[in-house]
Amino acid sequence: MAPTSIEIRPAEREDLPRAQEIHRHYVVAGYATLEEEPLPLEAWHALHGRLTGARLPFLVAAADGAVVGFVYATPVHPGPAHRHVVQVSLYLAPDTIRKGVGSLLLCRLLDEVRTVGVREAVGLINDVDSEPTVAFFRSHGFTQVGRLQGVGLKHGRTVDTILMQRSLRTTAPAL
Ligand SMILES: CC(C)(COP(=O)(O)OP(=O)(O)OC[C@H]1O[C@@H](n2cnc3c(N)ncnc32)[C@H](O)[C@@H]1OP(=O)(O)O)[C@@H](O)C(=O)NCCC(=O)NCCS
């Protein structure tokens, strides 16, 4: 159960150092991200600016004012043919995991992308200790639609990527 004081809101530039700090944990430990070096703050500023310009959400969860997690949606592919498909990226501070905060962030993100015409959401999960993340996406209606074999590399280890997808369409697609 999520703490009642959790607020989900758009990320401000002032939140980005904390997002960078949370992400750095997963750069250093594990395979949730395959980045091998922490992203510089300028990269977070650039991402935030790109998403804001594209009207795609970058949201944070704040507990008593302190950012404990974030989520954002990025285009899966450049160009107009794929403008209705986004990839979801979601990271929580380690002591926030399994308290419902990821669900709050993801539900709000999916609500927001629907309003800008997104019809399909995709999760790309690196397949090392991935069971909790796969279970999380599955609990939100995503299904596994594929596996890219050996496409990732981190610290000399080759990693598969699991593809999960959820349709956000409310009606059947036109034939
Ligand atoms: C994946 C992540 C975002 C999930 O957020 P969370 O707040 O921990 O998940 P929730 O508490 O909202 O869980 C919702 C449901 O997901 C499933 N789930 C979540 N963690 C699980 C686990 N460890 N084992 C099994 N099921 C799990 C359950 O069905 C759960 O519902 P329940 O608690 O009622 O059983 C979070 O664990 C995280 O940040 N992990 C590290 C970073 C990462 O892997 N990010 C994904 C990159 S795209």
The ligand as an SDF file (V2000), in Angstrom:
LIG
                    3D

 48 50  0  0  0  0  0  0  0  0999 V2000
    9.9260   -2.0690  -11.1030 C   0  0  0  0  0  0  0  0  0  0  0  0
    9.4750   -1.0040  -10.1040 C   0  0  0  0  0  0  0  0  0  0  0  0
    9.3050    0.3200  -10.8260 C   0  0  0  0  0  0  0  0  0  0  0  0
    8.1290   -1.4520   -9.5120 C   0  0  0  0  0  0  0  0  0  0  0  0
    7.6050   -0.4480   -8.6340 O   0  0  0  0  0  0  0  0  0  0  0  0
    7.1000   -0.8560   -7.1690 P   0  0  0  0  0  0  0  0  0  0  0  0
    6.5840    0.3680   -6.4990 O   0  0  0  0  0  0  0  0  0  0  0  0
    8.1970   -1.5990   -6.4880 O   0  0  0  0  0  0  0  0  0  0  0  0
    5.9180   -1.8640   -7.4950 O   0  0  0  0  0  0  0  0  0  0  0  0
    4.4710   -1.8890   -6.7590 P   0  0  0  0  0  0  0  0  0  0  0  0
    4.6800   -1.9090   -5.2950 O   0  0  0  0  0  0  0  0  0  0  0  0
    3.6390   -0.8000   -7.3230 O   0  0  0  0  0  0  0  0  0  0  0  0
    3.9400   -3.3130   -7.2260 O   0  0  0  0  0  0  0  0  0  0  0  0
    2.7840   -3.4880   -8.0370 C   0  0  0  0  0  0  0  0  0  0  0  0
    2.6550   -4.9490   -8.3660 C   0  0  0  0  0  0  0  0  0  0  0  0
    3.7760   -5.3820   -9.1610 O   0  0  0  0  0  0  0  0  0  0  0  0
    4.1160   -6.7420   -8.8180 C   0  0  0  0  0  0  0  0  0  0  0  0
    5.4430   -6.7560   -8.1750 N   0  0  0  0  0  0  0  0  0  0  0  0
    6.1890   -5.6750   -7.8460 C   0  0  0  0  0  0  0  0  0  0  0  0
    7.3660   -6.0860   -7.2980 N   0  0  0  0  0  0  0  0  0  0  0  0
    7.3330   -7.4140   -7.2700 C   0  0  0  0  0  0  0  0  0  0  0  0
    8.2330   -8.4270   -6.8050 C   0  0  0  0  0  0  0  0  0  0  0  0
    9.4090   -8.0910   -6.2460 N   0  0  0  0  0  0  0  0  0  0  0  0
    7.8890   -9.7190   -6.9310 N   0  0  0  0  0  0  0  0  0  0  0  0
    6.7080  -10.0610   -7.4920 C   0  0  0  0  0  0  0  0  0  0  0  0
    5.7930   -9.1580   -7.9270 N   0  0  0  0  0  0  0  0  0  0  0  0
    6.1070   -7.8590   -7.8250 C   0  0  0  0  0  0  0  0  0  0  0  0
    3.0540   -7.1980   -7.8250 C   0  0  0  0  0  0  0  0  0  0  0  0
    1.9710   -7.7210   -8.5400 O   0  0  0  0  0  0  0  0  0  0  0  0
    2.6670   -5.8680   -7.1830 C   0  0  0  0  0  0  0  0  0  0  0  0
    1.3900   -5.8660   -6.5920 O   0  0  0  0  0  0  0  0  0  0  0  0
    1.2320   -6.3510   -5.0530 P   0  0  0  0  0  0  0  0  0  0  0  0
    2.2640   -5.6130   -4.2560 O   0  0  0  0  0  0  0  0  0  0  0  0
   -0.1620   -5.9660   -4.7250 O   0  0  0  0  0  0  0  0  0  0  0  0
    1.4920   -7.8260   -5.0740 O   0  0  0  0  0  0  0  0  0  0  0  0
   10.4950   -0.8180   -8.9470 C   0  0  0  0  0  0  0  0  0  0  0  0
   10.6260   -2.0430   -8.2710 O   0  0  0  0  0  0  0  0  0  0  0  0
   11.8700   -0.3510   -9.3850 C   0  0  0  0  0  0  0  0  0  0  0  0
   12.1260    0.8500   -9.4520 O   0  0  0  0  0  0  0  0  0  0  0  0
   12.7880   -1.2920   -9.6310 N   0  0  0  0  0  0  0  0  0  0  0  0
   14.1660   -0.9760   -9.9760 C   0  0  0  0  0  0  0  0  0  0  0  0
   14.3130   -0.2350  -11.2730 C   0  0  0  0  0  0  0  0  0  0  0  0
   13.7230   -0.9720  -12.4380 C   0  0  0  0  0  0  0  0  0  0  0  0
   13.8910   -2.1740  -12.6070 O   0  0  0  0  0  0  0  0  0  0  0  0
   13.0220   -0.2230  -13.2890 N   0  0  0  0  0  0  0  0  0  0  0  0
   12.4030   -0.7420  -14.4840 C   0  0  0  0  0  0  0  0  0  0  0  0
   13.1450   -0.2010  -15.6710 C   0  0  0  0  0  0  0  0  0  0  0  0
   11.9820    0.0530  -17.0050 S   0  0  0  0  0  0  0  0  0  0  0  0
  1  2  1  0
  2  3  1  0
  2  4  1  0
  2 36  1  0
  4  5  1  0
  5  6  1  0
  6  7  2  0
  6  8  1  0
  6  9  1  0
  9 10  1  0
 10 11  2  0
 10 12  1  0
 10 13  1  0
 13 14  1  0
 14 15  1  0
 15 16  1  0
 15 30  1  0
 16 17  1  0
 17 18  1  0
 17 28  1  0
 18 19  1  0
 18 27  1  0
 19 20  2  0
 20 21  1  0
 21 22  1  0
 21 27  2  0
 22 23  1  0
 22 24  2  0
 24 25  1  0
 25 26  2  0
 26 27  1  0
 28 29  1  0
 28 30  1  0
 30 31  1  0
 31 32  1  0
 32 33  2  0
 32 34  1  0
 32 35  1  0
 36 37  1  0
 36 38  1  0
 38 39  2  0
 38 40  1  0
 40 41  1  0
 41 42  1  0
 42 43  1  0
 43 44  2  0
 43 45  1  0
 45 46  1  0
 46 47  1  0
 47 48  1  0
M  END
$$$$
